[in-house]
Amino acid sequence: MAHAIDTRTGAQAVGEHVPAAVAHPAYQAYLVLYAGYIALPILAGLDKFLHLLVNWDQYLTPLVTQILPVSAHTFMLAVGVIEIAAGVLVALQPRIGAYVVALWLWGIILNLLLVPGFYDVALRDFGLSLGALALGRLSQEFGSVLRWGTERHGA
């Protein structure tokens, strides 16, 4: 028995109502990174206030508290506010927010390299910064996710 081969691609193969970009693997990767880099900074920022995951103060190099006139805890609360703002920026302007998050992670990495015993966390954050850079590049291709791929937005 002969079978017909479906030669349609992208949205046609999925269904006529689905935009082609949504079926594109790069767009799907963009969505994963977009959602992650909204949620992760916001959750980490909120946890600076709640300490449900970890006592974040332990990750701060003593050098910072020697330079600044505030306690480590107060400084980490400010860090939490900045992280929440970075997550919101990614949500609203991923082309800018992704690079802000990457730069923020590099600052965290620098801090962690000054604290003995947290080199593994610094390495993890370097990997996260690569993901943020990938989101920045993908956002150049796909624009704002709020349009859900109905059209491609080039730089």
Backbone hydrogen bonds, N-H to C=O, Kabsch-Sander energy under -0.5 kcal/mol:
donor,donor_aa,acceptor,acceptor_aa,energy
6,D,4,A,-0.5
7,T,5,I,-0.8
12,Q,9,T,-1.6
14,V,10,G,-1.4
15,G,11,A,-3.4
18,V,15,G,-1.9
21,A,149,G,-0.6
22,V,19,P,-0.9
23,A,19,P,-0.8
23,A,20,A,-0.6
24,H,20,A,-0.5
24,H,21,A,-0.9
28,Q,24,H,-2.1
29,A,25,P,-2.3
30,Y,26,A,-2.1
31,L,27,Y,-2.3
32,V,28,Q,-2.1
33,L,29,A,-2.6
34,Y,30,Y,-3.1
35,A,31,L,-2.6
36,G,32,V,-2.3
37,Y,33,L,-2.9
38,I,34,Y,-0.6
38,I,35,A,-0.7
39,A,35,A,-2.6
40,L,36,G,-2.9
42,I,38,I,-1.4
43,L,39,A,-3.0
44,A,40,L,-2.7
45,G,41,P,-2.6
46,L,42,I,-2.6
47,D,43,L,-2.2
48,K,44,A,-0.8
48,K,45,G,-0.7
49,F,46,L,-1.5
50,L,46,L,-1.3
51,H,47,D,-2.9
56,W,54,V,-1.2
58,Q,55,N,-1.5
59,Y,56,W,-1.8
60,L,57,D,-1.4
64,V,61,T,-1.5
65,T,61,T,-0.8
66,Q,62,P,-1.6
67,I,63,L,-1.5
68,L,64,V,-3.0
75,F,71,S,-2.3
76,M,72,A,-2.5
77,L,73,H,-1.8
78,A,74,T,-1.8
79,V,75,F,-2.2
80,G,76,M,-2.1
81,V,77,L,-1.8
82,I,78,A,-2.2
83,E,79,V,-2.6
84,I,80,G,-2.3
85,A,81,V,-2.3
86,A,82,I,-2.3
87,G,83,E,-2.2
88,V,84,I,-2.1
89,L,85,A,-2.5
90,V,86,A,-2.2
91,A,87,G,-1.9
92,L,88,V,-2.2
93,Q,89,L,-3.5
96,I,93,Q,-1.3
97,G,93,Q,-3.4
98,A,94,P,-1.8
99,Y,96,I,-0.5
100,V,96,I,-1.9
101,V,97,G,-2.6
102,A,98,A,-2.1
103,L,99,Y,-2.5
104,W,100,V,-2.6
105,L,101,V,-2.7
106,W,102,A,-2.0
107,G,103,L,-1.8
108,I,104,W,-2.1
109,I,105,L,-2.7
110,L,106,W,-2.3
111,N,107,G,-2.2
112,L,108,I,-2.8
113,L,109,I,-2.2
114,L,110,L,-0.7
114,L,111,N,-1.2
115,V,112,L,-1.2
118,F,115,V,-1.4
122,A,118,F,-1.9
123,L,119,Y,-2.1
124,R,120,D,-2.1
125,D,121,V,-2.5
126,F,122,A,-1.7
127,G,123,L,-1.9
128,L,124,R,-2.2
129,S,125,D,-2.1
130,L,126,F,-1.6
131,G,127,G,-1.6
132,A,128,L,-2.1
133,L,129,S,-2.2
134,A,130,L,-2.3
135,L,131,G,-2.4
136,G,132,A,-2.3
137,R,133,L,-2.2
138,L,134,A,-2.9
139,S,135,L,-2.5
140,Q,136,G,-0.8
140,Q,137,R,-0.7
141,E,137,R,-0.9
141,E,138,L,-0.6
142,F,138,L,-2.6
143,G,139,S,-1.7
147,R,144,S,-1.4
148,W,145,V,-2.3
150,T,147,R,-1.4
153,H,141,E,-0.8
154,G,152,R,-0.6
